[in-house]
Amino acid sequence: MNKTIKYPKVFEFDSGKPGKEILLLGAIHGYETCGTEAIEAFMSKLNNGEILLNEGRVTCVPVCNPEAYKQGKEFIDRNLNRMMRRRDPEDINFYEDELANFLCPYMERADVLLDIHSYTTKGGPFVFLGATDGAEFDYANALDVKHMVYGFADAYQNADPRPDLAKNDPDAALKRDPSYSTGTTEYSRKFGALALTLEGGQHSDPRAIQVATSAIEKACAHFGIIHPDTPDNAEKLYLKVLKPVWKEGRGQLSQEFENFAKITQGQLLAQYEDGRQIISEVDGYLVMPRASAEPGMEWFYYAVPQDLNTPK
């Protein structure tokens, strides 16, 4: 590895009083900037006294992948939000491996994680749930976001065999490793944190910054780090992901699907250039459909609604 590594900048705010430590991460993927802007806006409010810490501390990493952020890319060598772990020097092969080693200690000590992302397809914000009850579920419900999605780990276990067609995918071989699904939230949970990923919305949608800013403040208020502002009024829709559908060759989606597009069993979802079709297996929703997906990569996910009781 080149030793001239560009590491993230970390900003820490301590109330001087006992309480939770929340870790705020932005731009794990360099072109997903709503988290960066929201975290910087929150830090500005802390610095000018507009928001005061009631207890605990806040650790902010607005740009987790500085080089990818500078270049406007998802990553430099490989996806930083996969196979998150500490590595020995001889196991470091990519720029993102260095970044993971830098970030892991902050995730290990945090009580709470909020990792903020955005995505390519049109559609609203959502939260990745790790649990459907308990303290992390309560935390998710405090963020004032309608769509809650869970079940990704099981979904990958249920997936059809992945075609080895993504010749330009630097993670193609790594995806055979069972630890590939470990990202920031999964890693943080190993050390006892309540950890959530927020997808603020489409990359270019200015509302994604507003969603992320609101989520940061509501998360901090939920844990008593700052005083609460407004209550959560969002209606909730809980979706269980069933499995990903890999793109097996050249083709296109049958229409411009937005995230959380409703689908019906038997509906045409996509067609390959050789005439093969993908017909919906369920009545449910499409999660994160990617019209630009390359062969061998995730094209979309099936999800179905669940009736989960929101804690009172």
Phi and psi in degrees as GROMACS dihedral restraints (atoms count N, CA, C in turn):
[ dihedral_restraints ]
;  ai    aj    ak    al  type     phi  dphi    fc
    3     4     5     6     1   -66.3    20    10
    4     5     6     7     1   128.9    20    10
    6     7     8     9     1   -78.6    20    10
    7     8     9    10     1    -9.0    20    10
    9    10    11    12     1   -87.4    20    10
   10    11    12    13     1    69.5    20    10
   12    13    14    15     1   -86.2    20    10
   13    14    15    16     1   135.6    20    10
   15    16    17    18     1   -93.0    20    10
   16    17    18    19     1   107.7    20    10
   18    19    20    21     1   -94.3    20    10
   19    20    21    22     1   158.3    20    10
   21    22    23    24     1   -67.0    20    10
   22    23    24    25     1   153.4    20    10
   24    25    26    27     1   -90.4    20    10
   25    26    27    28     1   137.6    20    10
   27    28    29    30     1  -119.2    20    10
   28    29    30    31     1   135.0    20    10
   30    31    32    33     1  -123.6    20    10
   31    32    33    34     1   129.1    20    10
   33    34    35    36     1  -121.6    20    10
   34    35    36    37     1   134.8    20    10
   36    37    38    39     1  -126.0    20    10
   37    38    39    40     1   121.4    20    10
   39    40    41    42     1  -121.6    20    10
   40    41    42    43     1   127.0    20    10
   42    43    44    45     1   -74.1    20    10
   43    44    45    46     1   -19.4    20    10
   45    46    47    48     1    81.6    20    10
   46    47    48    49     1     2.9    20    10
   48    49    50    51     1  -119.4    20    10
   49    50    51    52     1   151.2    20    10
   51    52    53    54     1   -59.8    20    10
   52    53    54    55     1   148.9    20    10
   54    55    56    57     1   162.0    20    10
   55    56    57    58     1  -175.6    20    10
   57    58    59    60     1   -73.0    20    10
   58    59    60    61     1   151.7    20    10
   60    61    62    63     1  -106.2    20    10
   61    62    63    64     1   122.9    20    10
   63    64    65    66     1  -106.6    20    10
   64    65    66    67     1   135.2    20    10
   66    67    68    69     1  -107.5    20    10
   67    68    69    70     1   124.0    20    10
   69    70    71    72     1  -109.8    20    10
   70    71    72    73     1   122.0    20    10
   72    73    74    75     1  -116.8    20    10
   73    74    75    76     1   135.7    20    10
   75    76    77    78     1  -130.2    20    10
   76    77    78    79     1   155.9    20    10
   78    79    80    81     1    53.3    20    10
   79    80    81    82     1    42.4    20    10
   81    82    83    84     1   -56.4    20    10
   82    83    84    85     1   -38.5    20    10
   84    85    86    87     1  -105.1    20    10
   85    86    87    88     1   125.4    20    10
   87    88    89    90     1   -59.2    20    10
   88    89    90    91     1   -30.2    20    10
   90    91    92    93     1   -91.6    20    10
   91    92    93    94     1     6.5    20    10
   93    94    95    96     1  -102.0    20    10
   94    95    96    97     1    94.6    20    10
   96    97    98    99     1  -104.6    20    10
   97    98    99   100     1    -4.0    20    10
   99   100   101   102     1   -64.7    20    10
  100   101   102   103     1   -35.2    20    10
  102   103   104   105     1   -65.2    20    10
  103   104   105   106     1   -41.4    20    10
  105   106   107   108     1   -58.4    20    10
  106   107   108   109     1   -49.8    20    10
  108   109   110   111     1   -66.6    20    10
  109   110   111   112     1   -37.4    20    10
  111   112   113   114     1   -68.8    20    10
  112   113   114   115     1   -42.9    20    10
  114   115   116   117     1   -64.5    20    10
  115   116   117   118     1   -42.5    20    10
  117   118   119   120     1   -63.8    20    10
  118   119   120   121     1   -37.7    20    10
  120   121   122   123     1   -65.5    20    10
  121   122   123   124     1   -40.0    20    10
  123   124   125   126     1   -65.6    20    10
  124   125   126   127     1   -42.1    20    10
  126   127   128   129     1   -62.9    20    10
  127   128   129   130     1   -37.8    20    10
  129   130   131   132     1   -61.3    20    10
  130   131   132   133     1   -40.7    20    10
  132   133   134   135     1   -66.2    20    10
  133   134   135   136     1   -35.4    20    10
  135   136   137   138     1   -68.9    20    10
  136   137   138   139     1   -41.5    20    10
  138   139   140   141     1   -68.8    20    10
  139   140   141   142     1   -33.9    20    10
  141   142   143   144     1   -94.8    20    10
  142   143   144   145     1     4.3    20    10
  144   145   146   147     1    82.6    20    10
  145   146   147   148     1     5.4    20    10
  147   148   149   150     1   -66.8    20    10
  148   149   150   151     1   -33.5    20    10
  150   151   152   153     1  -121.5    20    10
  151   152   153   154     1   133.6    20    10
  153   154   155   156     1  -114.1    20    10
  154   155   156   157     1   142.0    20    10
  156   157   158   159     1   -78.7    20    10
  157   158   159   160     1   127.7    20    10
  159   160   161   162     1   -84.3    20    10
  160   161   162   163     1   -37.8    20    10
  162   163   164   165     1  -164.4    20    10
  163   164   165   166     1   169.6    20    10
  165   166   167   168     1    69.1    20    10
  166   167   168   169     1  -158.4    20    10
  168   169   170   171     1  -146.7    20    10
  169   170   171   172     1   159.2    20    10
  171   172   173   174     1  -125.5    20    10
  172   173   174   175     1   127.9    20    10
  174   175   176   177     1  -113.5    20    10
  175   176   177   178     1   125.8    20    10
  177   178   179   180     1  -118.1    20    10
  178   179   180   181     1   129.6    20    10
  180   181   182   183     1  -125.7    20    10
  181   182   183   184     1    87.6    20    10
  183   184   185   186     1   -64.4    20    10
  184   185   186   187     1   -31.8    20    10
  186   187   188   189     1  -129.9    20    10
  187   188   189   190     1    99.5    20    10
  189   190   191   192     1   -80.5    20    10
  190   191   192   193     1   -24.9    20    10
  192   193   194   195     1  -122.6    20    10
  193   194   195   196     1    81.1    20    10
  195   196   197   198     1   -60.4    20    10
  196   197   198   199     1   -40.7    20    10
  198   199   200   201     1   -69.4    20    10
  199   200   201   202     1   -42.4    20    10
  201   202   203   204     1   -65.3    20    10
  202   203   204   205     1   -37.9    20    10
  204   205   206   207     1   -61.3    20    10
  205   206   207   208     1   -44.6    20    10
  207   208   209   210     1   -61.9    20    10
  208   209   210   211     1   -38.1    20    10
  210   211   212   213     1   -90.2    20    10
  211   212   213   214     1    -4.2    20    10
  213   214   215   216     1    67.4    20    10
  214   215   216   217     1    34.9    20    10
  216   217   218   219     1  -116.3    20    10
  217   218   219   220     1   162.1    20    10
  219   220   221   222     1   -65.9    20    10
  220   221   222   223     1   -44.1    20    10
  222   223   224   225     1  -157.6    20    10
  223   224   225   226     1   172.0    20    10
  225   226   227   228     1   -94.4    20    10
  226   227   228   229     1   -57.4    20    10
  228   229   230   231     1  -109.3    20    10
  229   230   231   232     1   -39.9    20    10
  231   232   233   234     1  -161.6    20    10
  232   233   234   235     1   167.0    20    10
  234   235   236   237     1   -63.7    20    10
  235   236   237   238     1   118.6    20    10
  237   238   239   240     1   -67.7    20    10
  238   239   240   241     1   -23.4    20    10
  240   241   242   243     1   -94.5    20    10
  241   242   243   244     1    27.8    20    10
  243   244   245   246     1  -132.8    20    10
  244   245   246   247     1   143.9    20    10
  246   247   248   249     1    52.1    20    10
  247   248   249   250     1    45.7    20    10
  249   250   251   252     1   -70.5    20    10
  250   251   252   253     1   121.6    20    10
  252   253   254   255     1  -171.6    20    10
  253   254   255   256     1   165.3    20    10
  255   256   257   258     1   -76.3    20    10
  256   257   258   259     1   145.0    20    10
  258   259   260   261     1  -127.6    20    10
  259   260   261   262     1   144.4    20    10
  261   262   263   264     1   -70.6    20    10
  262   263   264   265     1   155.1    20    10
  264   265   266   267     1   -52.2    20    10
  265   266   267   268     1   -38.4    20    10
  267   268   269   270     1   -73.1    20    10
  268   269   270   271     1   -11.2    20    10
  270   271   272   273     1   -99.5    20    10
  271   272   273   274     1     4.5    20    10
  273   274   275   276     1   -93.6    20    10
  274   275   276   277     1   114.7    20    10
  276   277   278   279     1  -118.8    20    10
  277   278   279   280     1   -18.5    20    10
  279   280   281   282     1  -130.8    20    10
  280   281   282   283     1   160.8    20    10
  282   283   284   285     1   -55.8    20    10
  283   284   285   286     1   -44.2    20    10
  285   286   287   288     1   -66.0    20    10
  286   287   288   289     1   -23.5    20    10
  288   289   290   291     1   -64.8    20    10
  289   290   291   292     1   -40.2    20    10
  291   292   293   294     1   -62.9    20    10
  292   293   294   295     1   -42.0    20    10
  294   295   296   297     1   -64.8    20    10
  295   296   297   298     1   -40.2    20    10
  297   298   299   300     1   -60.3    20    10
  298   299   300   301     1   -44.4    20    10
  300   301   302   303     1   -61.0    20    10
  301   302   303   304     1   -34.8    20    10
  303   304   305   306     1   -70.7    20    10
  304   305   306   307     1   -41.2    20    10
  306   307   308   309     1   -82.0    20    10
  307   308   309   310     1   -30.2    20    10
  309   310   311   312     1   -55.5    20    10
  310   311   312   313     1   -42.6    20    10
  312   313   314   315     1   -59.5    20    10
  313   314   315   316     1   -32.9    20    10
  315   316   317   318     1   -70.4    20    10
  316   317   318   319     1   -38.0    20    10
  318   319   320   321     1   -69.6    20    10
  319   320   321   322     1   -32.6    20    10
  321   322   323   324     1   -68.2    20    10
  322   323   324   325     1   -29.8    20    10
  324   325   326   327     1   -97.1    20    10
  325   326   327   328     1   -15.0    20    10
  327   328   329   330     1   -72.6    20    10
  328   329   330   331     1   147.1    20    10
  330   331   332   333     1   -86.8    20    10
  331   332   333   334     1   -29.7    20    10
  333   334   335   336     1  -139.2    20    10
  334   335   336   337     1   138.5    20    10
  336   337   338   339     1  -123.6    20    10
  337   338   339   340     1   136.5    20    10
  339   340   341   342     1  -128.5    20    10
  340   341   342   343     1   109.8    20    10
  342   343   344   345     1  -105.6    20    10
  343   344   345   346     1   121.2    20    10
  345   346   347   348     1  -108.5    20    10
  346   347   348   349     1   126.7    20    10
  348   349   350   351     1  -128.2    20    10
  349   350   351   352     1   178.2    20    10
  351   352   353   354     1  -144.3    20    10
  352   353   354   355     1   176.7    20    10
  354   355   356   357     1  -144.2    20    10
  355   356   357   358     1   172.1    20    10
  357   358   359   360     1   -79.1    20    10
  358   359   360   361     1   -42.8    20    10
  360   361   362   363     1   -73.5    20    10
  361   362   363   364     1   153.0    20    10
  363   364   365   366     1   -64.8    20    10
  364   365   366   367     1   147.5    20    10
  366   367   368   369     1   147.2    20    10
  367   368   369   370     1   170.2    20    10
  369   370   371   372     1   -87.9    20    10
  370   371   372   373     1  -179.6    20    10
  372   373   374   375     1   -73.1    20    10
  373   374   375   376     1   159.3    20    10
  375   376   377   378     1  -156.5    20    10
  376   377   378   379     1   164.4    20    10
  378   379   380   381     1  -116.9    20    10
  379   380   381   382     1   136.7    20    10
  381   382   383   384     1   -83.2    20    10
  382   383   384   385     1   116.3    20    10
  384   385   386   387     1   -86.8    20    10
  385   386   387   388     1   140.3    20    10
  387   388   389   390     1   -99.7    20    10
  388   389   390   391     1   -20.7    20    10
  390   391   392   393     1  -144.1    20    10
  391   392   393   394     1   153.0    20    10
  393   394   395   396     1  -108.4    20    10
  394   395   396   397     1    15.2    20    10
  396   397   398   399     1  -160.8    20    10
  397   398   399   400     1   176.8    20    10
  399   400   401   402     1    82.6    20    10
  400   401   402   403     1  -166.5    20    10
  402   403   404   405     1   -65.3    20    10
  403   404   405   406     1   -37.9    20    10
  405   406   407   408     1   -70.2    20    10
  406   407   408   409     1   -34.7    20    10
  408   409   410   411     1   -65.4    20    10
  409   410   411   412     1   -42.3    20    10
  411   412   413   414     1   -60.7    20    10
  412   413   414   415     1   -42.7    20    10
  414   415   416   417     1   -58.7    20    10
  415   416   417   418     1   -47.5    20    10
  417   418   419   420     1   -60.7    20    10
  418   419   420   421     1   -41.9    20    10
  420   421   422   423     1   -69.2    20    10
  421   422   423   424     1   -16.3    20    10
  423   424   425   426     1   -80.7    20    10
  424   425   426   427     1    -8.3    20    10
  426   427   428   429     1   -86.6    20    10
  427   428   429   430     1    -1.4    20    10
  429   430   431   432     1    63.1    20    10
  430   431   432   433     1    40.4    20    10
  432   433   434   435     1  -121.1    20    10
  433   434   435   436     1   135.3    20    10
  435   436   437   438     1   -72.9    20    10
  436   437   438   439     1   -51.5    20    10
  438   439   440   441     1   -88.2    20    10
  439   440   441   442     1   126.9    20    10
  441   442   443   444     1  -122.4    20    10
  442   443   444   445     1   124.1    20    10
  444   445   446   447     1  -121.3    20    10
  445   446   447   448     1   136.3    20    10
  447   448   449   450     1  -147.6    20    10
  448   449   450   451     1   168.1    20    10
  450   451   452   453     1    98.0    20    10
  451   452   453   454     1    14.1    20    10
  453   454   455   456     1   -64.4    20    10
  454   455   456   457     1   -40.3    20    10
  456   457   458   459     1   -60.2    20    10
  457   458   459   460     1   -47.5    20    10
  459   460   461   462     1   -66.4    20    10
  460   461   462   463     1   -33.9    20    10
  462   463   464   465     1   -61.4    20    10
  463   464   465   466     1   -40.7    20    10
  465   466   467   468     1   -67.7    20    10
  466   467   468   469     1   -32.7    20    10
  468   469   470   471     1   -67.6    20    10
  469   470   471   472     1   -30.2    20    10
  471   472   473   474     1   -88.3    20    10
  472   473   474   475     1    -5.2    20    10
  474   475   476   477     1   -68.6    20    10
  475   476   477   478     1   151.5    20    10
  477   478   479   480     1   -64.7    20    10
  478   479   480   481     1   157.5    20    10
  480   481   482   483     1   -54.1    20    10
  481   482   483   484     1   135.8    20    10
  483   484   485   486     1   -79.0    20    10
  484   485   486   487     1   126.0    20    10
  486   487   488   489     1   -69.7    20    10
  487   488   489   490     1   137.2    20    10
  489   490   491   492     1   -89.2    20    10
  490   491   492   493     1    68.4    20    10
  492   493   494   495     1  -114.9    20    10
  493   494   495   496     1    -8.0    20    10
  495   496   497   498     1   -84.6    20    10
  496   497   498   499     1    76.3    20    10
  498   499   500   501     1   -63.4    20    10
  499   500   501   502     1   -26.6    20    10
  501   502   503   504     1   -97.0    20    10
  502   503   504   505     1     7.8    20    10
  504   505   506   507     1   -90.4    20    10
  505   506   507   508     1   109.6    20    10
  507   508   509   510     1   -65.6    20    10
  508   509   510   511     1   -14.9    20    10
  510   511   512   513     1   -98.6    20    10
  511   512   513   514     1     7.7    20    10
  513   514   515   516     1   -55.7    20    10
  514   515   516   517     1   -46.5    20    10
  516   517   518   519     1   -71.4    20    10
  517   518   519   520     1   -38.0    20    10
  519   520   521   522     1   -63.5    20    10
  520   521   522   523     1   -28.5    20    10
  522   523   524   525     1   -66.5    20    10
  523   524   525   526     1   -11.6    20    10
  525   526   527   528     1   -81.4    20    10
  526   527   528   529     1   -13.2    20    10
  528   529   530   531     1   -79.2    20    10
  529   530   531   532     1   128.4    20    10
  531   532   533   534     1   -58.5    20    10
  532   533   534   535     1   -24.5    20    10
  534   535   536   537     1   -83.0    20    10
  535   536   537   538     1     2.3    20    10
  537   538   539   540     1   -59.3    20    10
  538   539   540   541     1   -31.0    20    10
  540   541   542   543     1   -78.9    20    10
  541   542   543   544     1     2.7    20    10
  543   544   545   546     1   -82.0    20    10
  544   545   546   547     1   110.9    20    10
  546   547   548   549     1  -111.8    20    10
  547   548   549   550     1  -158.7    20    10
  549   550   551   552     1   -62.2    20    10
  550   551   552   553     1   -43.1    20    10
  552   553   554   555     1   -69.8    20    10
  553   554   555   556     1   -44.7    20    10
  555   556   557   558     1   -62.3    20    10
  556   557   558   559     1   -40.2    20    10
  558   559   560   561     1   -65.4    20    10
  559   560   561   562     1   -44.8    20    10
  561   562   563   564     1   -63.1    20    10
  562   563   564   565     1   -38.3    20    10
  564   565   566   567     1   -64.2    20    10
  565   566   567   568     1   -28.7    20    10
  567   568   569   570     1   -60.6    20    10
  568   569   570   571     1   -24.9    20    10
  570   571   572   573     1  -107.1    20    10
  571   572   573   574     1    17.8    20    10
  573   574   575   576     1    90.5    20    10
  574   575   576   577     1     5.9    20    10
  576   577   578   579     1   -78.7    20    10
  577   578   579   580     1   152.2    20    10
  579   580   581   582     1   -87.4    20    10
  580   581   582   583     1   114.6    20    10
  582   583   584   585     1  -130.5    20    10
  583   584   585   586     1   132.0    20    10
  585   586   587   588     1  -135.1    20    10
  586   587   588   589     1   147.1    20    10
  588   589   590   591     1  -105.8    20    10
  589   590   591   592     1   129.0    20    10
  591   592   593   594     1  -107.4    20    10
  592   593   594   595     1   125.4    20    10
  594   595   596   597     1   -98.2    20    10
  595   596   597   598     1   110.3    20    10
  597   598   599   600     1   -72.2    20    10
  598   599   600   601     1   -19.8    20    10
  600   601   602   603     1   137.8    20    10
  601   602   603   604     1  -163.2    20    10
  603   604   605   606     1   -66.0    20    10
  604   605   606   607     1   146.7    20    10
  606   607   608   609     1   -48.9    20    10
  607   608   609   610     1   -47.4    20    10
  609   610   611   612     1   -90.0    20    10
  610   611   612   613     1     0.3    20    10
  612   613   614   615     1   -81.4    20    10
  613   614   615   616     1   116.4    20    10
  615   616   617   618     1   -61.5    20    10
  616   617   618   619     1   -21.1    20    10
  618   619   620   621     1   -66.6    20    10
  619   620   621   622     1   -22.4    20    10
  621   622   623   624     1   -62.5    20    10
  622   623   624   625     1   -35.5    20    10
  624   625   626   627     1   -66.8    20    10
  625   626   627   628     1   -41.4    20    10
  627   628   629   630     1   -64.1    20    10
  628   629   630   631     1   -41.9    20    10
  630   631   632   633     1   -61.3    20    10
  631   632   633   634     1   -46.0    20    10
  633   634   635   636     1   -66.1    20    10
  634   635   636   637     1   -40.6    20    10
  636   637   638   639     1   -62.3    20    10
  637   638   639   640     1   -45.8    20    10
  639   640   641   642     1   -61.7    20    10
  640   641   642   643     1   -42.2    20    10
  642   643   644   645     1   -63.3    20    10
  643   644   645   646     1   -40.5    20    10
  645   646   647   648     1   -59.5    20    10
  646   647   648   649     1   -48.7    20    10
  648   649   650   651     1   -67.4    20    10
  649   650   651   652     1   -38.7    20    10
  651   652   653   654     1   -70.0    20    10
  652   653   654   655     1   -35.7    20    10
  654   655   656   657     1   -63.8    20    10
  655   656   657   658     1   -46.6    20    10
  657   658   659   660     1   -64.0    20    10
  658   659   660   661     1   -38.5    20    10
  660   661   662   663     1   -68.5    20    10
  661   662   663   664     1   -38.0    20    10
  663   664   665   666     1   -59.3    20    10
  664   665   666   667     1   -35.0    20    10
  666   667   668   669     1   -98.1    20    10
  667   668   669   670     1    10.8    20    10
  669   670   671   672     1    78.2    20    10
  670   671   672   673     1     8.2    20    10
  672   673   674   675     1   -72.5    20    10
  673   674   675   676     1   -37.4    20    10
  675   676   677   678     1  -126.9    20    10
  676   677   678   679     1   165.5    20    10
  678   679   680   681     1   -74.7    20    10
  679   680   681   682     1   141.4    20    10
  681   682   683   684     1   -64.4    20    10
  682   683   684   685     1   152.0    20    10
  684   685   686   687     1  -109.1    20    10
  685   686   687   688     1   -81.3    20    10
  687   688   689   690     1  -118.6    20    10
  688   689   690   691     1   149.7    20    10
  690   691   692   693     1   -73.1    20    10
  691   692   693   694     1   162.3    20    10
  693   694   695   696     1   -77.4    20    10
  694   695   696   697     1   123.7    20    10
  696   697   698   699     1  -115.9    20    10
  697   698   699   700     1     3.2    20    10
  699   700   701   702     1   -73.0    20    10
  700   701   702   703     1   133.6    20    10
  702   703   704   705     1   -65.8    20    10
  703   704   705   706     1   147.8    20    10
  705   706   707   708     1  -112.9    20    10
  706   707   708   709     1   140.5    20    10
  708   709   710   711     1  -127.8    20    10
  709   710   711   712     1   113.8    20    10
  711   712   713   714     1   -96.4    20    10
  712   713   714   715     1   126.4    20    10
  714   715   716   717     1  -123.5    20    10
  715   716   717   718     1   127.5    20    10
  717   718   719   720     1   -96.4    20    10
  718   719   720   721     1   122.4    20    10
  720   721   722   723     1   -75.9    20    10
  721   722   723   724     1   130.3    20    10
  723   724   725   726     1   -91.4    20    10
  724   725   726   727     1   -47.8    20    10
  726   727   728   729     1  -172.1    20    10
  727   728   729   730     1   157.0    20    10
  729   730   731   732     1   -83.6    20    10
  730   731   732   733     1   155.4    20    10
  732   733   734   735     1  -114.8    20    10
  733   734   735   736     1   118.5    20    10
  735   736   737   738     1   -79.6    20    10
  736   737   738   739     1   147.9    20    10
  738   739   740   741     1   -85.3    20    10
  739   740   741   742     1   117.2    20    10
  741   742   743   744     1   -95.4    20    10
  742   743   744   745     1    -1.1    20    10
  744   745   746   747     1   177.0    20    10
  745   746   747   748     1  -169.2    20    10
  747   748   749   750     1   -72.2    20    10
  748   749   750   751     1   133.4    20    10
  750   751   752   753     1   177.2    20    10
  751   752   753   754     1  -174.9    20    10
  753   754   755   756     1  -147.3    20    10
  754   755   756   757     1   156.4    20    10
  756   757   758   759     1   -66.0    20    10
  757   758   759   760     1   153.6    20    10
  759   760   761   762     1   -71.9    20    10
  760   761   762   763     1   -18.9    20    10
  762   763   764   765     1  -159.8    20    10
  763   764   765   766     1   174.5    20    10
  765   766   767   768     1   -81.9    20    10
  766   767   768   769     1    87.8    20    10
  768   769   770   771     1   -76.7    20    10
  769   770   771   772     1   133.3    20    10
  771   772   773   774     1   -85.6    20    10
  772   773   774   775     1   161.0    20    10
  774   775   776   777     1   -59.5    20    10
  775   776   777   778     1   138.1    20    10
  777   778   779   780     1    68.7    20    10
  778   779   780   781     1    26.6    20    10
  780   781   782   783     1   -64.3    20    10
  781   782   783   784     1   134.5    20    10
  783   784   785   786     1   -75.0    20    10
  784   785   786   787     1   137.9    20    10
  786   787   788   789     1  -132.0    20    10
  787   788   789   790     1   158.9    20    10
  789   790   791   792     1  -122.9    20    10
  790   791   792   793     1   149.4    20    10
  792   793   794   795     1   -58.5    20    10
  793   794   795   796     1   132.6    20    10
  795   796   797   798     1    93.0    20    10
  796   797   798   799     1    -6.9    20    10
  798   799   800   801     1   -74.4    20    10
  799   800   801   802     1   140.6    20    10
  801   802   803   804     1   -72.8    20    10
  802   803   804   805     1   122.6    20    10
  804   805   806   807     1  -106.8    20    10
  805   806   807   808     1   -34.3    20    10
  807   808   809   810     1  -160.3    20    10
  808   809   810   811     1   160.2    20    10
  810   811   812   813     1  -142.1    20    10
  811   812   813   814     1   136.6    20    10
  813   814   815   816     1   -86.6    20    10
  814   815   816   817     1   160.5    20    10
  816   817   818   819     1   -63.4    20    10
  817   818   819   820     1   -25.6    20    10
  819   820   821   822     1   -85.0    20    10
  820   821   822   823     1     6.0    20    10
  822   823   824   825     1    99.0    20    10
  823   824   825   826     1   -14.6    20    10
  825   826   827   828     1   -63.4    20    10
  826   827   828   829     1   146.0    20    10
  828   829   830   831     1  -121.4    20    10
  829   830   831   832     1   151.7    20    10
  831   832   833   834     1  -108.9    20    10
  832   833   834   835     1   118.1    20    10
  834   835   836   837     1  -107.8    20    10
  835   836   837   838     1   135.7    20    10
  837   838   839   840     1   -57.8    20    10
  838   839   840   841     1   133.5    20    10
  840   841   842   843     1   -88.0    20    10
  841   842   843   844     1   -12.7    20    10
  843   844   845   846     1  -142.2    20    10
  844   845   846   847     1   161.8    20    10
  846   847   848   849     1   -87.6    20    10
  847   848   849   850     1   119.0    20    10
  849   850   851   852     1   179.0    20    10
  850   851   852   853     1  -133.4    20    10
  852   853   854   855     1  -139.0    20    10
  853   854   855   856     1   152.2    20    10
  855   856   857   858     1   -95.1    20    10
  856   857   858   859     1   131.1    20    10
  858   859   860   861     1  -111.7    20    10
  859   860   861   862     1   128.5    20    10
  861   862   863   864     1    50.1    20    10
  862   863   864   865     1    54.3    20    10
  864   865   866   867     1   -66.6    20    10
  865   866   867   868     1   137.2    20    10
  867   868   869   870     1  -123.9    20    10
  868   869   870   871     1   100.7    20    10
  870   871   872   873     1   -62.2    20    10
  871   872   873   874     1   -29.5    20    10
  873   874   875   876     1   -91.6    20    10
  874   875   876   877     1     7.4    20    10
  876   877   878   879     1   -59.0    20    10
  877   878   879   880     1   139.2    20    10
  879   880   881   882     1   -85.1    20    10
  880   881   882   883     1   154.5    20    10
  882   883   884   885     1   -53.5    20    10
  883   884   885   886     1   133.8    20    10
  885   886   887   888     1    97.1    20    10
  886   887   888   889     1    -8.2    20    10
  888   889   890   891     1  -106.9    20    10
  889   890   891   892     1   169.0    20    10
  891   892   893   894     1   -64.5    20    10
  892   893   894   895     1   129.0    20    10
  894   895   896   897     1   -96.1    20    10
  895   896   897   898     1   -42.6    20    10
  897   898   899   900     1  -167.6    20    10
  898   899   900   901     1   173.5    20    10
  900   901   902   903     1  -123.9    20    10
  901   902   903   904     1   142.4    20    10
  903   904   905   906     1   -83.6    20    10
  904   905   906   907     1   141.5    20    10
  906   907   908   909     1  -144.9    20    10
  907   908   909   910     1   151.2    20    10
  909   910   911   912     1  -128.7    20    10
  910   911   912   913     1   147.3    20    10
  912   913   914   915     1   -71.4    20    10
  913   914   915   916     1   148.8    20    10
  915   916   917   918     1  -127.9    20    10
  916   917   918   919     1   147.8    20    10
  918   919   920   921     1   -97.4    20    10
  919   920   921   922     1    91.7    20    10
  921   922   923   924     1  -105.6    20    10
  922   923   924   925     1   132.2    20    10
  924   925   926   927     1   -77.2    20    10
  925   926   927   928     1   119.0    20    10
  927   928   929   930     1   -69.1    20    10
  928   929   930   931     1   128.4    20    10
  930   931   932   933     1   -57.2    20    10
  931   932   933   934     1   142.2    20    10
